């Protein structure tokens, strides 16, 4: 590879890295603003939120228990029936 080819590759890499730095520098600058917004939203929810949040979680967990208990009970209470009129064929692996 010639000197000009290497120079073009290095310049392209420098331009790409500079653009990435500019874009991520903006995100890093907005990080404190996002953290302040999270704290404000959390404080608003903390002081104005409903007091029965525990009941909501209990209802969801009861729903999950009911949903999954149906699968466990069906497998334990009803054993499988034995197969009737089944024919088995040998497989030829030597083809």
N, C-alpha and C positions, 0 to 999 in steps of 0.2 A: 504494500500500500504506500502510496506516495505521501510526501509531506503535506500537500494540499488536502488530500483525503482525510488524513488524521486531523488537520486543522479544522476542517468542516465538521467532522464528528464531535470534536471537543466544543466547538462553538454552539452546535445544536444542543449538546448536553447542558451547556451553561445557560442557554436560553430556556430550556425546559425546566431546569432547576430554579431559575429566577422566577418563572411563572408559578411554579408550585409554591415557592416561598411567599409570593405575593398573595396567592389564594389562601394558604394555610395561615398566614400572618393575620388575615382578616378574621378567620375563625378563632384564632387564639385571642384576638382583641375582643371578640364578642363573648368569650367564655365567662367573664365576670358578670356581664349583663344577663346572661342566661341563668347563672347561679342566683343572682338577686331576684329574678323573676320566679324561680323555683321556690325560694324562701318566702316570697310574698304570697304566692298561691298556696303554699303549705300553711302559712299563718291564717289566711282567710278560711281555708277549709277547717283548720283546727278550732277556730273560735266560732264559726257559723255552721259547722257540720252538724248533722243529726246525732243524737246521743245513742241511738239504737243500732249502731254499726255492728255490734256483737251478734245481734239477732240475724242480721243479713248473712253473716258468715256461717252461723249455725244452720240456717236454711239451706245454704249451698252445700254444706258438708252432709246434711241429711239427704239431699237430692243425690249426691254422689254415692252415698252408702246404699240408697235404694236402687240406684242404677246398676251398681256392680254386684249387689247381693243377688239380683235376678240370675246372673250368669252362674254364680257359685252354687246357688240352691238347685238350679235345673240340672247341673251335672251330678250332684250328689244324690238327689232324690229319685231320679229316673235312670236306672242303668240301661245300657244299650241292649237291644234285642239281638239275638244270634241271627246270623245271615242264613237265609233259606234259598234253596235252588241256585247255588253258586257253582259255576264251573271255572276251573283253573286251567290255564294253558301254559305249557312250557315255552320258554323263550330260547331261540337258537342264537347264541352269541358267536357262532363260528361262521358267519356269513362273509 
